[in-house]
Amino acid sequence: MPIDFHRKAEHQILPEEQQYLYFKMLEEQLKMIFTTERLRTMPNWPFTKEDGSKCTAEKLAEAGFYCPNPQEDPGSLCCFLCQKELDGWEPMDDPMEEHRSHNARCKFVKMGFRDSEDMTVKEYMKLSKDISRLKLDEMEQRILKEHRSATEKDAEELRNFIEPNRSDC
């Protein structure tokens, strides 16, 4: 079977459907800059002020955490910026200290856990840029992996074509 060297690529750099999904994902992630949005992801958090807990949904949201999958894994929380995932929370855990101890390099940690309502426009724009860069890096890695796989497949086809015909030379 001859190889068609003039065929169109079977995949675009970023097909329209992936672009849409990427922007929807980015939109959802950007919402998490706001403490109130992060808090909405933890409607059934088990620890409250009333029971004397430090590890309340409010404190977790203030420390940058949200629950990416509240139905299936309500105890696994993630920082909206550094993406550090933590679970196994205890009632007396201090969310800010836990975040700092697990990723002191997080830019949100370095900002001093400013409440989103108190952020300056400049701080908001910086966080938005950081989130966008993080998501673009993730997408770039996924695209590179897909293209690497496609290139390896094409190289294998070429080797399979060349090797049997080499003796004809």
HELIX and SHEET records of a PDB file:
HELIX    1   1 GLU A   16  LYS A   31  1                                  16    
HELIX    2   2 THR A   35  ARG A   40  1                                   6    
HELIX    3   3 ALA A   57  GLU A   62  1                                   6    
HELIX    4   4 PRO A   95  HIS A  102  1                                   8    
HELIX    5   5 LYS A  107  LYS A  110  1                                   4    
HELIX    6   6 SER A  116  ASP A  118  5                                   3    
HELIX    7   7 VAL A  121  ARG A  166  1                                  46    
SHEET    1   A 3 PHE A  65  TYR A  66  0                                        
SHEET    2   A 3 LEU A  77  CYS A  79 -1                                        
SHEET    3   A 3 GLU A  85  LEU A  86 -1                                        
END                                                                             
